Amino acid sequence: TIYTHVSKCSVFGTYVISCGDRESWFVLNGLLDNDTELTLGQHHTDTHGSSDHIFALCCLLGVSFMPRLKKLHKQTLYKIDRNMHYGPLEPMFKGTIDMELIAEQWDQMIGSLLR
């Protein structure tokens, strides 16, 4: 399979990957290996290009990750604020993110991202 990153009709990254690989890790390759003058503010993929880790890492990189997810009702979603209510979407949330734990582990998370 050839995994290609495109921005406004110009290619800025192409990777040959195994058909069995989950594509989400190649999202990071394209974003981190971008040696063009393009400013990447958003990234779109299909369901196979997404994972919980990619959502978090794109956020840390300052990139809005916007996948097109099939079977959204089967995805695990979490809220940041347990007191925030999202109307008819409320049943989709499985819990609340532990922001204190993230703050406690922040230096290690950033350090491992930069290695």
Secondary structure, DSSP 8 states (H G I E B T S, - for coil): -EEEEEETTEEEEEEE--TTS-THHHHHHHHHT--SS----EE---GGG--HHHHHHHHHHT-EE----SSGGGS-EEES-TT---GGGGGGEEEE--HHHHHHHHHHHHHHHH-
